[in-house]
Amino acid sequence: MGAMAIQQMADRLAALMEERLRIRGAGLEAKLRKGGRMLPRHVRAAAARLAEAAAMAQNPKLYLTLDQERVAADYDLCLRHLSGLNLWDRRKAMLLNWLASMVLTLAVVAALVFVVLRWRGLV
């Protein structure tokens, strides 16, 4: 695996992050800074290692110190996770969570109003 292959892996992950998570940025490192919290911890760590490997691959001496198998495993892990994401499902889940919180809030307010009215003897 050459330096260009590692850079292509990092570029592919950056493109997937922009496509699936709507994170903008100049490269993989910038996208991880902006939206890395949207990824699980182990995927975020693998993506960070891949971004570091892409930077190290630009220097011939540092390239020789890279663990090629680890870079490939990190890429596969990130690719599997990002390929499985669906933007519509994420939006639907966010909408359902918001609706559930609104219903719970209304139920608590209604219960409090009922308790106050009951306490004052109006109900």
N, CA, C and O of each residue as an XYZ file, in Angstrom:
492
protein
N       0.853     -1.162      0.000
C       0.000      0.000      0.000
C       0.904      1.231      0.000
O       1.788      1.365      0.846
N       0.673      2.115     -0.947
C       1.509      3.295     -1.076
C       0.931      4.504     -0.371
O      -0.160      4.464      0.197
N       1.696      5.575     -0.427
C       1.258      6.822      0.205
C       0.000      7.361     -0.471
O      -0.871      7.928      0.190
N      -0.092      7.187     -1.768
C      -1.281      7.667     -2.491
C      -2.514      6.871     -2.079
O      -3.606      7.431     -1.983
N      -2.353      5.579     -1.834
C      -3.487      4.747     -1.412
C      -4.007      5.193     -0.052
O      -5.217      5.238      0.171
N      -3.097      5.519      0.848
C      -3.514      5.980      2.176
C      -4.232      7.320      2.069
O      -5.236      7.542      2.747
N      -3.731      8.204      1.230
C      -4.386      9.497      1.037
C      -5.758      9.314      0.394
O      -6.698     10.031      0.736
N      -5.883      8.372     -0.525
C      -7.177      8.099     -1.143
C      -8.160      7.538     -0.122
O      -9.350      7.853     -0.169
N      -7.672      6.709      0.800
C      -8.538      6.198      1.862
C      -9.068      7.344      2.720
O     -10.257      7.398      3.034
N      -8.177      8.253      3.093
C      -8.587      9.393      3.916
C      -9.578     10.270      3.153
O     -10.547     10.758      3.736
N      -9.345     10.473      1.865
C     -10.264     11.277      1.054
C     -11.622     10.603      0.926
O     -12.650     11.280      0.946
N     -11.640      9.280      0.796
C     -12.904      8.545      0.690
C     -13.703      8.661      1.980
O     -14.917      8.863      1.948
N     -13.024      8.533      3.113
C     -13.730      8.690      4.385
C     -14.249     10.114      4.567
O     -15.344     10.316      5.091
N     -13.472     11.091      4.139
C     -13.921     12.481      4.237
C     -15.153     12.699      3.371
O     -16.084     13.395      3.776
N     -15.165     12.105      2.178
C     -16.331     12.239      1.298
C     -17.552     11.554      1.897
O     -18.664     12.075      1.807
N     -17.354     10.389      2.509
C     -18.477      9.697      3.150
C     -19.010     10.483      4.346
O     -20.219     10.518      4.574
N     -18.123     11.109      5.107
C     -18.585     11.913      6.237
C     -19.411     13.095      5.754
O     -20.404     13.462      6.381
N     -19.001     13.689      4.641
C     -19.774     14.808      4.111
C     -21.116     14.329      3.568
O     -22.135     14.994      3.750
N     -21.118     13.186      2.906
C     -22.346     12.665      2.301
C     -23.329     12.151      3.343
O     -24.517     12.466      3.284
N     -22.843     11.363      4.295
C     -23.728     10.697      5.245
C     -24.051     11.535      6.476
O     -25.157     11.450      7.009
N     -23.098     12.342      6.930
C     -23.292     13.105      8.160
C     -23.452     14.600      7.928
O     -23.732     15.348      8.864
N     -23.277     15.040      6.682
C     -23.388     16.464      6.326
C     -22.371     17.314      7.083
O     -22.695     18.406      7.551
N     -21.149     16.815      7.203
C     -20.069     17.546      7.867
C     -19.187     18.143      6.781
O     -18.693     17.433      5.905
N     -18.999     19.441      6.847
C     -18.162     20.111      5.858
C     -16.786     20.374      6.440
O     -16.613     20.498      7.652
N     -15.812     20.454      5.545
C     -14.453     20.728      5.972
C     -13.490     20.462      4.833
O     -13.871     19.901      3.806
N     -12.254     20.860      5.015
C     -11.262     20.746      3.950
C     -10.755     19.322      3.794
O     -10.468     18.903      2.672
N     -10.636     18.579      4.854
C     -10.119     17.227      4.779
C     -10.651     16.395      5.931
O     -11.546     16.817      6.663
N     -10.091     15.218      6.078
C     -10.566     14.313      7.125
C     -10.313     14.886      8.517
O     -11.172     14.765      9.391
N      -9.168     15.499      8.740
C      -8.876     16.068     10.053
C      -9.860     17.179     10.413
O     -10.341     17.240     11.544
N     -10.160     18.052      9.460
C     -11.094     19.151      9.721
C     -12.499     18.614      9.982
O     -13.214     19.130     10.841
N     -12.885     17.600      9.256
C     -14.215     17.028      9.455
C     -14.315     16.310     10.788
O     -15.372     16.325     11.420
N     -13.237     15.684     11.224
C     -13.243     15.052     12.541
C     -13.320     16.089     13.650
O     -13.974     15.856     14.666
N     -12.659     17.236     13.473
C     -12.750     18.299     14.475
C     -14.168     18.844     14.553
O     -14.681     19.096     15.644
N     -14.803     19.027     13.397
C     -16.132     19.627     13.388
C     -17.229     18.668     13.832
O     -18.103     19.043     14.614
N     -17.190     17.448     13.342
C     -18.313     16.556     13.607
C     -17.940     15.192     14.108
O     -18.727     14.254     13.976
N     -16.766     15.047     14.680
C     -16.346     13.754     15.171
C     -17.225     13.220     16.279
O     -17.294     12.007     16.480
N     -17.902     14.099     17.005
C     -18.761     13.669     18.104
C     -19.971     12.889     17.604
O     -20.653     12.233     18.392
N     -20.245     12.953     16.290
C     -21.361     12.193     15.734
C     -21.001     10.725     15.520
O     -21.867      9.904     15.219
N     -19.731     10.405     15.675
C     -19.266      9.035     15.471
C     -19.048      8.364     16.823
O     -18.724      9.035     17.803
N     -19.223      7.045     16.881
C     -18.874      6.330     18.111
C     -17.381      6.472     18.410
O     -16.586      6.744     17.511
N     -17.015      6.288     19.656
C     -15.646      6.532     20.091
C     -14.626      5.686     19.322
O     -13.582      6.198     18.920
N     -14.917      4.404     19.113
C     -13.937      3.557     18.432
C     -13.795      3.915     16.956
O     -12.708      3.784     16.394
N     -14.875      4.364     16.322
C     -14.796      4.783     14.918
C     -14.061      6.118     14.818
O     -13.268      6.327     13.900
N     -14.324      7.009     15.755
C     -13.634      8.298     15.769
C     -12.134      8.118     15.957
O     -11.335      8.803     15.318
N     -11.751      7.189     16.839
C     -10.331      6.925     17.069
C      -9.681      6.332     15.821
O      -8.555      6.691     15.475
N     -10.386      5.426     15.146
C      -9.847      4.822     13.922
C      -9.698      5.870     12.823
O      -8.712      5.859     12.086
N     -10.659      6.765     12.710
C     -10.580      7.820     11.698
C      -9.435      8.789     12.014
O      -8.755      9.271     11.108
N      -9.229      9.066     13.292
C      -8.119      9.946     13.677
C      -6.776      9.296     13.352
O      -5.855      9.966     12.883
N      -6.667      7.987     13.603
C      -5.428      7.289     13.259
C      -5.199      7.291     11.754
O      -4.061      7.415     11.301
N      -6.270      7.156     10.973
C      -6.135      7.179      9.520
C      -5.732      8.570      9.035
O      -4.925      8.691      8.113
N      -6.281      9.614      9.639
C      -5.892     10.974      9.261
C      -4.428     11.226      9.601
O      -3.709     11.876      8.841
N      -3.993     10.711     10.738
C      -2.585     10.859     11.120
C      -1.688     10.067     10.164
O      -0.607     10.528      9.799
N      -2.138      8.884      9.765
C      -1.358      8.076      8.817
C      -1.265      8.759      7.461
O      -0.230      8.684      6.799
N      -2.339      9.424      7.041
C      -2.305     10.152      5.765
C      -1.299     11.293      5.827
O      -0.607     11.565      4.846
N      -1.214     11.962      6.970
C      -0.230     13.037      7.120
C       1.187     12.473      7.163
O       2.112     13.056      6.597
N       1.352     11.336      7.838
C       2.681     10.722      7.930
C       3.132     10.157      6.587
O       4.329     10.103      6.308
N       2.194      9.741      5.765
C       2.536      9.131      4.479
C       3.148     10.144      3.520
O       3.771      9.749      2.534
N       2.991     11.412      3.777
C       3.563     12.439      2.911
C       5.079     12.551      3.083
O       5.771     13.065      2.203
N       5.588     12.072      4.208
C       7.018     12.105      4.479
C       7.572     10.689      4.282
O       7.113      9.760      4.946
N       8.541     10.505      3.389
C       9.038      9.145      3.097
C       9.598      8.402      4.308
O       9.412      7.190      4.418
N      10.274      9.092      5.210
C      10.828      8.415      6.379
C       9.732      8.003      7.357
O       9.785      6.917      7.936
N       8.743      8.869      7.537
C       7.641      8.524      8.430
C       6.745      7.451      7.820
O       6.134      6.661      8.540
N       6.670      7.426      6.494
C       5.846      6.426      5.815
C       6.326      5.015      6.144
O       5.521      4.090      6.256
N       7.630      4.854      6.298
C       8.183      3.534      6.584
C       7.802      3.038      7.971
O       7.845      1.834      8.225
N       7.431      3.939      8.872
C       7.061      3.540     10.229
C       5.595      3.169     10.368
O       5.180      2.693     11.425
N       4.809      3.376      9.334
C       3.372      3.098      9.413
C       3.098      1.601      9.437
O       3.770      0.816      8.769
N       2.105      1.230     10.214
C       1.631     -0.147     10.259
C       0.525     -0.278      9.206
O      -0.601      0.171      9.416
N       0.859     -0.892      8.086
C      -0.054     -0.970      6.944
C      -1.331     -1.745      7.295
O      -2.422     -1.372      6.866
N      -1.193     -2.813      8.067
C      -2.360     -3.612      8.439
C      -3.301     -2.821      9.338
O      -4.522     -2.913      9.209
N      -2.725     -2.044     10.245
C      -3.553     -1.235     11.152
C      -4.303     -0.154     10.365
O      -5.473      0.116     10.637
N      -3.634      0.453      9.401
C      -4.265      1.484      8.571
C      -5.426      0.868      7.788
O      -6.503      1.459      7.705
N      -5.210     -0.313      7.217
C      -6.272     -0.987      6.455
C      -7.432     -1.375      7.363
O      -8.591     -1.243      6.972
N      -7.133     -1.855      8.581
C      -8.197     -2.223      9.515
C      -9.001     -0.994      9.951
O     -10.227     -1.056     10.050
N      -8.312      0.122     10.210
C      -9.007      1.360     10.586
C      -9.910      1.838      9.454
O     -11.037      2.273      9.690
N      -9.413      1.753      8.239
C     -10.202      2.175      7.086
C     -11.442      1.299      6.940
O     -12.537      1.809      6.703
N     -11.278     -0.009      7.078
C     -12.418     -0.919      6.950
C     -13.470     -0.650      8.025
O     -14.669     -0.663      7.744
N     -13.018     -0.407      9.254
C     -13.950     -0.124     10.345
C     -14.753      1.145     10.064
O     -15.976      1.154     10.206
N     -14.067      2.205      9.670
C     -14.746      3.474      9.381
C     -15.671      3.339      8.181
O     -16.781      3.872      8.182
N     -15.220      2.639      7.177
C     -16.027      2.466      5.970
C     -17.292      1.684      6.270
O     -18.367      2.044      5.790
N     -17.186      0.616      7.058
C     -18.373     -0.171      7.421
C     -19.377      0.671      8.196
O     -20.581      0.603      7.949
N     -18.870      1.469      9.139
C     -19.783      2.284      9.946
C     -20.457      3.369      9.103
O     -21.673      3.543      9.175
N     -19.684      4.086      8.318
C     -20.249      5.196      7.541
C     -21.146      4.704      6.416
O     -22.102      5.387      6.050
N     -20.860      3.543      5.865
C     -21.707      3.004      4.798
C     -23.067      2.579      5.325
O     -24.057      2.596      4.594
N     -23.113      2.200      6.591
C     -24.371      1.748      7.178
C     -25.284      2.868      7.641
O     -26.436      2.617      7.994
N     -24.794      4.090      7.645
C     -25.623      5.208      8.108
C     -26.620      5.621      7.038
O     -26.316      5.620      5.845
N     -27.819      5.974      7.490
C     -28.855      6.448      6.589
C     -29.359      7.784      7.133
O     -29.831      7.858      8.267
N     -29.259      8.826      6.330
C     -29.620     10.169      6.771
C     -31.106     10.257      7.120
O     -31.473     10.925      8.086
N     -31.963      9.590      6.344
C     -33.397      9.653      6.593
C     -33.734      9.015      7.943
O     -34.558      9.551      8.685
N     -33.113      7.884      8.270
C     -33.372      7.244      9.556
C     -32.916      8.119     10.716
O     -33.585      8.183     11.747
N     -31.778      8.796     10.551
C     -31.296      9.684     11.606
C     -32.259     10.848     11.825
O     -32.548     11.212     12.966
N     -32.752     11.430     10.739
C     -33.702     12.542     10.869
C     -35.012     12.087     11.490
O     -35.594     12.794     12.313
N     -35.478     10.902     11.092
C     -36.718     10.375     11.643
C     -36.576     10.131     13.137
O     -37.486     10.445     13.904
N     -35.450      9.577     13.557
C     -35.215      9.329     14.980
C     -35.153     10.640     15.758
O     -35.688     10.731     16.862
N     -34.501     11.657     15.188
C     -34.442     12.952     15.866
C     -35.832     13.554     16.011
O     -36.150     14.114     17.060
N     -36.665     13.452     14.979
C     -38.024     13.981     15.035
C     -38.858     13.243     16.076
O     -39.592     13.868     16.842
N     -38.748     11.921     16.106
C     -39.497     11.147     17.097
C     -39.044     11.458     18.514
O     -39.870     11.532     19.424
N     -37.746     11.642     18.713
C     -37.250     12.017     20.044
C     -37.768     13.386     20.463
O     -38.123     13.589     21.624
N     -37.813     14.321     19.527
C     -38.323     15.660     19.832
C     -39.813     15.593     20.187
O     -40.257     16.218     21.150
N     -40.580     14.827     19.396
C     -42.007     14.692     19.686
C     -42.245     14.030     21.036
O     -43.137     14.441     21.777
N     -41.469     13.024     21.359
C     -41.617     12.350     22.650
C     -41.324     13.305     23.799
O     -42.019     13.281     24.815
N     -40.317     14.135     23.651
C     -40.010     15.083     24.725
C     -41.114     16.130     24.860
O     -41.423     16.556     25.973
N     -41.710     16.549     23.748
C     -42.817     17.512     23.816
C     -44.036     16.895     24.499
O     -44.690     17.559     25.304
N     -44.346     15.653     24.195
C     -45.487     14.973     24.820
C     -45.240     14.817     26.316
O     -46.150     15.037     27.115
N     -44.047     14.449     26.700
C     -43.724     14.303     28.116
C     -43.827     15.645     28.834
O     -44.350     15.714     29.946
N     -43.340     16.698     28.214
C     -43.425     18.033     28.810
C     -44.879     18.450     29.007
O     -45.244     18.961     30.066
N     -45.701     18.234     27.993
C     -47.125     18.570     28.114
C     -47.807     17.753     29.196
O     -48.653     18.280     29.918
N     -47.463     16.493     29.325
C     -48.062     15.655     30.361
C     -47.665     16.152     31.754
O     -48.502     16.176     32.656
N     -46.424     16.542     31.938
C     -45.973     17.053     33.240
C     -46.673     18.370     33.557
O     -47.107     18.577     34.690
N     -46.790     19.256     32.583
C     -47.476     20.539     32.811
C     -48.942     20.306     33.140
O     -49.476     20.938     34.052
N     -49.594     19.418     32.420
C     -51.007     19.123     32.701
C     -51.165     18.541     34.102
O     -52.112     18.894     34.805
N     -50.275     17.673     34.520
C     -50.347     17.095     35.861
C     -50.145     18.173     36.917
O     -50.837     18.185     37.934
N     -49.208     19.069     36.681
C     -48.980     20.154     37.649
C     -50.196     21.084     37.744
O     -50.571     21.502     38.839
N     -50.799     21.403     36.623
C     -52.002     22.246     36.628
C     -53.118     21.545     37.392
O     -53.821     22.173     38.184
N     -53.281     20.255     37.157
C     -54.308     19.504     37.868
C     -54.044     19.486     39.373
O     -54.976     19.636     40.162
N     -52.798     19.307     39.775
C     -52.445     19.284     41.200
C     -52.725     20.645     41.834
O     -53.259     20.711     42.941
N     -52.374     21.721     41.151
C     -52.608     23.060     41.704
C     -54.105     23.327     41.816
O     -54.564     23.856     42.828
N     -54.867     22.969     40.792
C     -56.322     23.185     40.852
C     -56.957     22.356     41.947
O     -57.870     22.814     42.633
N     -56.475     21.133     42.110
C     -56.998     20.246     43.142
C     -56.656     20.811     44.535
O     -57.478     20.760     45.450
N     -55.470     21.332     44.677
C     -55.018     21.879     45.941
C     -55.842     23.110     46.333
O     -56.144     23.310     47.509
N     -56.197     23.917     45.360
C     -57.005     25.108     45.636
C     -58.491     24.814     45.776
O     -59.271     25.685     46.162
N     -58.876     23.593     45.464
C     -60.260     23.192     45.637
C     -61.144     23.523     44.461
O     -62.367     23.520     44.605
N     -60.582     23.807     43.306
C     -61.382     24.152     42.143
C     -61.801     22.923     41.332
O     -62.667     23.021     40.463
N     -61.203     21.790     41.606
C     -61.574     20.572     40.865
C     -62.121     19.557     41.825
O     -62.495     18.458     41.415
